[in-house]
């Protein structure tokens, strides 16, 4: 047995080896007031905003990709608008009354249409053509739809008719004055059509084609018949 009178040798016990006091030094039945951390309530508005931001970013990224692809296709194919010209105009039975502001006559117009594209065909639909004296409307007609292959030239005909149609006073007087002074009348001829450029199964969206042939001169005789003079007339074309 160890001698109780012998001094204790060795290192003292470290502080962390000492036992914790009961109740952490608090009186019996009491506990320390540690701070309590709680998770805040779920913020639905923040989550929804984050989803909207991600969705918008994804849509912008998608549109950029699609736009870049369409631009590349456009640059490769390089679609060109068709060329229009008026090759012939004939007028029959033209009779204009200034006193009654009425007009009767028949116009036959021959268009020459050329597709300059080497890689794309063009489809024409909902074609309407009209004839004017200056800005005064005279008559309108519809033209059957047609399709043009690559580098193809097509002849398109339109026939207009008016039977005692009402016209503005200045239109009737202007036509009669031109016939009396020059023996000829200049008409403006317009054409509108929905066109679509196609390359195999790929196609552009339909566009409105606007054609304007200005001041087409027609020599008219006393019996009301006439033909275009001065050769073919190029037309302005816009899409």
C-alpha positions in Angstrom: 0.0 0.0 0.0 1.1 3.6 -0.7 2.4 5.6 2.2 -0.1 8.4 2.8 2.6 10.6 4.3 4.6 10.4 1.1 4.3 13.5 -1.1 2.4 13.1 -4.4 4.7 13.3 -7.4 3.8 13.9 -11.2 2.2 16.7 -13.2 -1.0 18.3 -12.1 -4.2 17.4 -14.0 -4.9 19.8 -16.9 -7.9 22.1 -16.5 -9.9 20.4 -19.2 -9.7 17.1 -17.3 -11.6 18.6 -14.4 -15.3 17.5 -14.2 -18.0 20.0 -15.3 -19.9 21.3 -12.4 -23.5 20.1 -12.1 -26.0 22.3 -14.0 -23.1 24.2 -15.5 -22.7 26.2 -12.3 -26.3 27.2 -12.2 -28.7 26.7 -9.4 -30.6 23.4 -9.4 -33.4 23.4 -12.0 -32.1 26.4 -14.0 -30.5 26.4 -17.4 -28.3 29.0 -19.2 -30.0 31.4 -21.5 -28.2 30.6 -24.7 -29.3 32.6 -27.8 -31.7 30.7 -30.0 -31.1 31.0 -33.8 -34.1 30.2 -36.0 -34.3 29.9 -39.8 -36.5 32.6 -41.4 -39.7 31.7 -43.1 -39.4 30.5 -46.8 -39.6 33.5 -49.1 -41.8 32.5 -52.1 -41.5 35.9 -53.8 -37.6 35.5 -53.8 -37.8 32.0 -55.3 -40.3 33.2 -57.9 -38.1 36.2 -58.9 -35.1 33.9 -59.3 -37.1 31.6 -61.5 -38.3 34.5 -63.7 -34.7 35.7 -64.0 -33.4 32.3 -65.1 -36.3 31.9 -67.5 -35.7 35.4 -69.1 -31.9 34.7 -69.4 -32.7 31.3 -71.1 -35.1 32.9 -73.5 -32.7 35.6 -74.5 -30.0 33.0 -75.0 -32.3 31.0 -77.2 -33.3 34.0 -79.3 -29.7 34.9 -79.8 -28.9 31.4 -81.1 -32.0 31.4 -83.4 -31.2 34.9 -84.7 -27.6 34.0 -85.4 -28.7 30.8 -87.3 -31.2 32.8 -89.4 -28.6 35.5 -90.1 -26.1 32.8 -91.2 -28.7 31.3 -93.5 -29.7 34.7 -94.9 -26.1 35.5 -95.6 -25.5 32.2 -97.3 -28.7 32.3 -99.5 -28.8 36.1 -99.9 -32.5 36.3 -101.2 -33.1 39.1 -103.7 -36.4 40.7 -104.5 -37.8 40.0 -108.0 -37.6 42.5 -110.9 -40.8 43.8 -112.4 -41.4 45.8 -115.6 -44.4 46.6 -117.8 -44.0 45.3 -121.3 -47.3 46.2 -122.8 -50.5 48.2 -122.0 -53.6 48.3 -124.3 -56.7 50.3 -123.7 -60.1 49.7 -125.4 -63.4 51.5 -125.3 -62.2 54.4 -123.2 -64.9 56.9 -122.6 -64.7 59.6 -119.9 -67.5 62.0 -119.1 -66.4 65.1 -117.1 -70.0 66.2 -116.5 -71.2 62.9 -115.1 -67.8 62.1 -113.5 -67.9 58.6 -115.0 -65.4 56.4 -116.8 -65.7 53.3 -119.0 -62.8 51.3 -120.4 -60.7 48.1 -120.4 -57.0 47.9 -119.7 -54.8 44.9 -120.4 -51.3 45.0 -118.8 -48.5 42.6 -119.5 -45.8 42.3 -116.7 -42.4 40.8 -117.1 -41.3 39.3 -113.8 -37.8 37.9 -113.2 -36.5 35.9 -110.2 -32.8 36.9 -109.9 -32.0 34.3 -107.2 -29.7 31.4 -108.0 -30.6 29.4 -104.9 -34.2 30.2 -104.0 -37.6 30.0 -105.6 -40.4 32.5 -105.1 -44.1 31.9 -104.5 -46.6 34.7 -105.2 -50.0 34.7 -103.6 -52.9 37.1 -102.9 -51.9 39.1 -106.0 -53.9 42.3 -106.6 -53.2 44.9 -109.3 -54.7 48.3 -109.8 -54.6 51.2 -112.3 -54.6 54.9 -111.3 -54.6 58.2 -113.1 -52.0 60.0 -110.9 -53.4 59.3 -107.4 -57.0 58.8 -108.6 -58.2 55.1 -108.5 -59.7 53.7 -111.6 -59.9 49.9 -111.4 -58.5 46.8 -109.6 -58.2 43.1 -110.5 -56.9 39.9 -109.0 -54.2 37.7 -110.6 -53.9 34.0 -110.0 -51.0 32.9 -107.8 -47.9 31.5 -109.4 -44.4 30.1 -108.6 -41.1 31.1 -110.1 -38.1 28.8 -110.2 -34.5 30.0 -109.8 -33.4 32.5 -112.5 -36.8 32.2 -114.2 -38.6 35.0 -116.2 -42.4 34.9 -116.2 -45.1 36.8 -118.2 -48.0 37.9 -116.0 -51.1 39.4 -117.5 -53.8 41.6 -115.7 -57.0 42.9 -117.2 -58.9 45.8 -115.6 -62.4 47.0 -116.6 -64.6 49.9 -115.6 -68.2 50.4 -116.7 -69.6 53.9 -116.0 -67.5 53.9 -112.8 -67.5 57.0 -110.7 -64.3 59.0 -110.7 -63.3 62.3 -109.1 -63.9 65.4 -111.1 -60.2 66.2 -111.4 -59.5 62.6 -112.7 -62.1 62.9 -115.5 -61.0 66.4 -116.5 -57.3 65.4 -116.4 -57.7 62.4 -118.7 -59.7 64.4 -121.2 -57.3 67.3 -121.1 -54.3 65.0 -121.6 -56.0 63.3 -124.6 -56.8 66.7 -126.2 -53.3 68.2 -125.6 -51.0 65.2 -126.2 -53.1 62.4 -127.6 -51.8 60.3 -124.7 -52.5 59.6 -121.1 -50.0 58.4 -118.4 -51.3 55.8 -115.9 -49.8 54.5 -112.7 -50.0 50.8 -112.3 -49.6 49.1 -108.9 -49.3 45.5 -107.8 -49.4 44.0 -104.3 -48.7 40.3 -103.5 -47.7 38.0 -100.7 -44.4 36.4 -101.5 -42.4 33.6 -99.9 -38.8 32.7 -100.7 -38.0 29.0 -100.5 -35.0 26.8 -100.6 -36.0 23.1 -100.5 -37.8 22.6 -97.2 -36.6 25.8 -95.7 -38.6 29.0 -96.3 -38.8 32.5 -95.1 -42.0 33.9 -93.7 -44.4 35.5 -96.2 -43.8 39.2 -97.0 -45.8 41.9 -98.7 -44.4 42.8 -102.1 -45.2 46.3 -103.4 -44.7 47.1 -107.1 -45.3 50.6 -108.6 -44.9 51.4 -112.3 -45.1 55.2 -112.6 -46.3 57.3 -115.6 -46.8 54.5 -118.1 -47.8 56.5 -121.3 -50.6 55.2 -123.5 -51.5 56.9 -126.8 -55.2 56.9 -127.2 -57.1 57.5 -130.5 -60.4 59.1 -131.0 -62.3 55.8 -130.8 -61.0 55.1 -127.3 -58.3 52.5 -128.2 -54.6 52.9 -127.4 -51.3 51.2 -126.7 -48.3 51.9 -124.6 -45.5 53.9 -126.2 -41.8 54.2 -125.5 -41.0 50.5 -124.8 -41.1 48.7 -121.5 -41.1 50.5 -118.2 -39.1 49.3 -115.2 -41.1 49.3 -111.9 -40.1 50.1 -108.4 -40.2 47.0 -106.1 -40.1 46.9 -102.3 -40.6 44.2 -99.7 
